[in-house]
Amino acid sequence: MTNLNVTVVIPNYNGLELLKKNLSSVIKSAENKENGISEIIIVDDASTDSSTAFIKKKFPQVKIIKHTVNRGFSSAVNTGVRMSKGNIVALLNSDVEVSLNFLVYVLPHFNDAKVFGVSLHEGGYSWAKGIFKEGYIVHSPAPERGSAHETFWISGGSGVFRRSMWIALGGFDEKLFKFYWEDVDLSYRAHKRGFLLLWEPRSLVFHKHESVTGVRFSKRQLTTMQETNQLVFIWKDLISGNLFRKHIRGVIARLRKHPGYARIVILALLKIKDIKHARKKEKKEGKVSDEAIFAKFTD
């Protein structure tokens, strides 16, 4: 793919202190022409702090798009990608600091037309394995290595995507996932369509996880959101009849062991109408089986 140009998209909600700490690293990386960055967009999700005023004063070269009401992480990212001009989009959380050449080793991967996205190397993390275990889809990091590797999912807070494929997939499913599992869902849908997802070890970023959501929600609220969205993801995307029957048995087993899990099931069931609609789309458009996806990550 020739003439690669990158739009960096950063969602923001009351992230003044994080932007003060991390945005300058993104500006410096844009000055490195090898990164191919043509624009930086910050989507402000109706912040009530002075973060947008800070950006305008300190970094006038950054484009700001403002939501008038708070719509959530997934919506903010979708807005940024939709308004981007680059054919490649780098998604960064406001709590991410980048290295000076963080895109140099990423861009060549997009010469392969099958590549949907590339996960950046967060220190201490590697490519991700996708596992079907006890009726549930889970993911875990593999050992760090020195060469690029296929990955189960790409983080929405530190990943680089081909814009045309993102648009074709519909981006993050903001109706079902306000935040948490939205990037796993998108990645899984990309696998289903035969796209390639990679992890690049030489593209370093530094990510202080949950420093954004952790100040807005309690630990219990975050755990509830994670577990609910995991169920929503499985019900939406797991199409294999054999694996889905195993999932139902897994849910029953979990309920017997942990009766309080019924609350999570109920919260997911509240979204069942939208889940069924999205599931029909996945059944129609998916080309790769669930079993084939998990088979790629057995080693």
C-alpha positions as CSV (number, residue, x, y, z in Angstrom):
1,M,0.0,0.0,0.0
2,T,1.5,3.3,-1.1
3,N,1.0,6.8,0.2
4,L,0.3,5.8,3.8
5,N,-0.7,8.7,6.0
6,V,-1.8,8.4,9.6
7,T,-4.4,10.1,11.7
8,V,-3.9,9.8,15.4
9,V,-7.2,9.7,17.3
10,I,-7.3,10.3,21.1
11,P,-10.6,10.2,23.0
12,N,-10.8,12.5,26.0
13,Y,-13.0,12.9,29.0
14,N,-11.8,15.2,31.8
15,G,-8.3,14.1,30.9
16,L,-6.4,17.3,31.5
17,E,-3.7,15.9,33.7
18,L,-3.2,12.9,31.4
19,L,-2.9,15.1,28.4
20,K,-0.4,17.3,30.1
21,K,1.7,14.3,30.8
22,N,1.4,12.4,27.5
23,L,0.3,14.5,24.6
24,S,3.7,16.1,24.0
25,S,5.1,12.7,23.2
26,V,2.5,12.3,20.4
27,I,3.4,15.8,19.1
28,K,7.1,14.9,19.0
29,S,6.4,11.6,17.2
30,A,4.4,13.6,14.6
31,E,7.5,15.6,13.9
32,N,9.3,12.4,13.0
33,K,8.3,12.1,9.3
34,E,8.9,8.4,9.3
35,N,5.8,7.9,11.4
36,G,3.7,9.3,8.6
37,I,1.4,11.3,10.9
38,S,-0.6,13.8,8.9
39,E,-3.1,14.9,11.7
40,I,-3.9,14.5,15.3
41,I,-7.5,14.5,16.4
42,I,-8.8,14.6,20.0
43,V,-12.5,13.8,20.5
44,D,-13.7,15.5,23.6
45,D,-16.6,13.5,25.1
46,A,-18.3,16.5,26.8
47,S,-15.6,17.1,29.4
48,T,-16.2,19.4,32.3
49,D,-12.6,20.2,33.0
50,S,-10.3,22.6,31.1
51,S,-8.7,20.0,28.9
52,T,-9.9,21.5,25.6
53,A,-8.7,25.0,26.6
54,F,-5.3,23.5,27.4
55,I,-5.1,21.8,24.1
56,K,-6.0,24.9,22.1
57,K,-3.4,27.0,24.0
58,K,-0.6,24.5,24.2
59,F,-1.0,22.4,21.0
60,P,-3.0,24.5,18.5
61,Q,-2.0,22.1,15.7
62,V,-4.3,19.4,17.2
63,K,-7.8,19.2,15.8
64,I,-10.5,19.1,18.5
65,I,-13.9,17.5,17.9
66,K,-16.4,18.0,20.7
67,H,-19.4,15.9,21.7
68,T,-22.1,18.1,23.3
69,V,-23.2,15.1,25.6
70,N,-21.1,12.3,27.0
71,R,-21.6,9.3,24.7
72,G,-18.8,7.0,25.9
73,F,-15.5,5.7,24.8
74,S,-16.7,3.7,21.8
75,S,-18.7,6.6,20.4
76,A,-15.8,9.0,20.8
77,V,-13.4,6.7,18.9
78,N,-15.9,6.1,16.1
79,T,-16.4,9.9,15.7
80,G,-12.6,10.4,15.5
81,V,-12.2,7.6,12.9
82,R,-15.1,8.8,10.9
83,M,-13.7,12.4,10.8
84,S,-10.1,11.3,10.0
85,K,-8.4,12.0,6.7
86,G,-5.7,9.4,7.0
87,N,-6.0,5.9,5.4
88,I,-4.4,4.6,8.6
89,V,-5.7,5.4,12.0
90,A,-3.7,5.1,15.2
91,L,-5.9,5.0,18.3
92,L,-4.3,6.1,21.6
93,N,-5.8,6.6,25.0
94,S,-5.0,9.8,26.8
95,D,-3.0,7.7,29.3
96,V,-0.6,6.4,26.7
97,E,2.9,7.8,26.1
98,V,4.5,6.9,22.8
99,S,8.1,6.4,21.7
100,L,9.6,8.7,19.1
101,N,9.4,6.1,16.3
102,F,6.3,4.2,17.4
103,L,4.8,3.8,13.9
104,V,8.0,3.3,11.9
105,Y,7.8,-0.5,12.2
106,V,4.0,-0.6,12.0
107,L,3.4,1.0,8.6
108,P,5.2,-1.6,6.4
109,H,2.7,-4.3,7.6
110,F,0.0,-2.4,5.8
111,N,1.6,-3.3,2.5
112,D,-0.2,-6.6,3.0
113,A,-3.7,-6.0,1.8
114,K,-5.1,-8.5,4.3
115,V,-3.8,-6.6,7.4
116,F,-6.6,-4.9,9.3
117,G,-4.5,-3.6,12.2
118,V,-1.4,-3.8,14.3
119,S,-1.3,-3.8,18.0
120,L,1.5,-1.6,19.6
121,H,3.9,-3.1,22.1
122,E,2.9,-2.0,25.6
123,G,5.8,-2.8,27.9
124,G,5.2,-6.1,29.7
125,Y,2.6,-7.3,27.2
126,S,2.8,-9.3,24.0
127,W,0.5,-10.7,21.4
128,A,-2.8,-12.1,22.7
129,K,-4.0,-15.6,22.6
130,G,-7.7,-16.3,22.1
131,I,-9.0,-19.3,24.2
132,F,-12.4,-21.0,24.4
133,K,-12.4,-22.3,28.0
134,E,-15.2,-23.7,30.1
135,G,-17.7,-22.3,27.7
136,Y,-16.3,-18.8,27.6
137,I,-14.1,-16.8,25.2
138,V,-11.1,-15.4,27.1
139,H,-7.8,-13.9,26.1
140,S,-4.4,-13.9,27.7
141,P,-1.0,-12.4,26.8
142,A,1.6,-14.7,25.3
143,P,5.3,-14.4,26.2
144,E,7.0,-11.4,24.7
145,R,9.1,-12.1,21.6
146,G,11.3,-10.2,19.2
147,S,9.3,-10.6,16.0
148,A,5.8,-9.7,14.8
149,H,3.1,-12.2,15.5
150,E,-0.6,-12.7,14.8
151,T,-2.8,-11.6,17.7
152,F,-6.3,-12.4,18.8
153,W,-7.2,-8.8,19.5
154,I,-5.9,-5.2,19.1
155,S,-6.3,-2.7,21.9
156,G,-8.5,0.3,21.1
157,G,-6.2,2.3,23.3
158,S,-2.9,1.4,21.6
159,G,-3.6,0.0,18.1
160,V,-3.2,1.0,14.5
161,F,-6.0,0.2,12.0
162,R,-6.7,0.4,8.2
163,R,-9.5,2.9,8.0
164,S,-11.3,1.4,5.0
165,M,-11.6,-2.0,6.9
166,W,-12.7,-0.2,10.1
167,I,-15.5,1.6,8.2
168,A,-16.5,-1.6,6.4
169,L,-16.8,-3.4,9.8
170,G,-18.8,-0.5,11.2
171,G,-16.2,0.4,13.8
172,F,-16.8,-0.2,17.5
173,D,-20.3,-1.4,18.3
174,E,-21.2,1.6,20.5
175,K,-24.8,0.4,21.0
176,L,-23.7,-2.7,22.8
177,F,-20.3,-1.7,24.2
178,K,-19.9,1.7,25.7
179,F,-16.4,0.6,26.9
180,Y,-14.8,-2.8,27.7
181,W,-14.7,-5.6,25.1
182,E,-15.5,-3.2,22.2
183,D,-12.0,-3.8,20.8
184,V,-12.2,-7.5,21.3
185,D,-15.5,-7.6,19.5
186,L,-14.2,-5.6,16.6
187,S,-11.1,-7.7,16.4
188,Y,-13.1,-10.9,16.4
189,R,-15.3,-9.6,13.7
190,A,-12.2,-8.8,11.6
191,H,-11.0,-12.4,12.1
192,K,-14.3,-13.7,11.0
193,R,-14.0,-11.9,7.7
194,G,-10.5,-13.2,7.1
195,F,-8.5,-10.1,8.0
196,L,-5.1,-10.3,9.5
197,L,-4.3,-8.8,13.0
198,L,-0.7,-8.4,14.1
199,W,1.4,-7.4,17.1
200,E,4.6,-5.5,16.5
201,P,7.3,-5.7,19.3
202,R,9.4,-2.8,18.0
203,S,6.6,-0.3,18.3
204,L,6.8,0.7,22.0
205,V,4.2,2.7,23.9
206,F,3.7,3.1,27.7
207,H,0.2,2.6,29.0
208,K,-1.0,3.1,32.5
209,H,-4.1,1.0,32.3
210,E,-7.5,2.2,33.7
211,S,-6.2,5.6,34.7
212,V,-9.1,7.0,32.8
213,T,-12.0,4.8,33.8
214,G,-10.6,4.2,37.2
215,V,-11.4,7.8,38.3
216,R,-15.1,7.6,37.1
217,F,-16.2,4.2,38.3
218,S,-15.7,2.0,41.3
219,K,-13.9,-1.2,41.0
220,R,-17.2,-3.1,41.4
221,Q,-18.8,-1.1,38.6
222,L,-15.9,-1.8,36.3
223,T,-15.9,-5.5,37.1
224,T,-19.7,-5.6,36.4
225,M,-19.2,-3.9,33.1
226,Q,-16.4,-6.3,32.1
227,E,-18.3,-9.4,32.9
228,T,-21.6,-8.2,31.3
229,N,-19.8,-7.2,28.1
230,Q,-18.0,-10.5,28.0
231,L,-21.4,-12.2,27.8
232,V,-22.8,-9.7,25.3
233,F,-19.7,-10.4,23.1
234,I,-20.1,-14.1,23.2
235,W,-23.8,-14.0,22.6
236,K,-23.3,-11.7,19.6
237,D,-20.2,-13.3,18.0
238,L,-20.0,-17.0,18.9
239,I,-21.9,-18.5,16.0
240,S,-20.7,-22.2,16.2
241,G,-23.6,-24.3,17.4
242,N,-21.3,-26.7,19.1
243,L,-19.4,-24.1,21.0
244,F,-22.5,-22.1,21.9
245,R,-24.0,-25.2,23.5
246,K,-20.8,-25.5,25.6
247,H,-21.2,-21.8,26.5
248,I,-24.7,-22.3,27.8
249,R,-23.5,-25.2,29.9
250,G,-20.7,-23.0,31.1
251,V,-23.1,-20.2,32.2
252,I,-25.2,-22.8,34.1
253,A,-22.1,-24.1,35.8
254,R,-21.0,-20.6,36.8
255,L,-24.5,-19.8,38.1
256,R,-24.5,-22.9,40.3
257,K,-21.1,-22.1,41.7
258,H,-21.7,-18.3,42.0
259,P,-25.4,-17.5,42.3
260,G,-24.6,-13.8,42.3
261,Y,-23.6,-14.2,38.7
262,A,-27.3,-14.1,37.9
263,R,-27.1,-10.3,38.1
264,I,-24.5,-10.3,35.2
265,V,-26.8,-12.6,33.1
266,I,-29.8,-10.3,33.7
267,L,-27.8,-7.2,32.7
268,A,-26.7,-8.9,29.5
269,L,-30.3,-10.1,28.8
270,L,-31.5,-6.5,28.9
271,K,-29.6,-6.0,25.7
272,I,-30.9,-9.2,24.0
273,K,-32.8,-7.4,21.3
274,D,-29.8,-5.6,20.0
275,I,-27.7,-8.7,20.5
276,K,-30.0,-10.8,18.3
277,H,-29.9,-8.1,15.5
278,A,-26.1,-7.9,15.6
279,R,-25.8,-11.7,15.7
280,K,-27.8,-12.1,12.5
281,K,-25.4,-9.8,10.7
282,E,-22.4,-11.8,12.0
283,K,-24.0,-15.1,10.8
284,K,-24.5,-13.6,7.4
285,E,-21.1,-11.9,6.9
286,G,-18.7,-14.1,8.7
287,K,-16.4,-16.3,6.5
288,V,-14.2,-17.9,9.1
289,S,-15.5,-20.3,11.7
290,D,-15.1,-19.8,15.5
291,E,-13.1,-23.0,15.7
292,A,-10.7,-21.9,13.0
293,I,-10.0,-18.7,14.9
294,F,-9.2,-20.4,18.2
295,A,-7.0,-23.0,16.3
296,K,-4.6,-20.1,15.3
297,F,-3.8,-19.5,19.0
298,T,-3.3,-23.0,20.4
299,D,0.6,-22.7,20.6
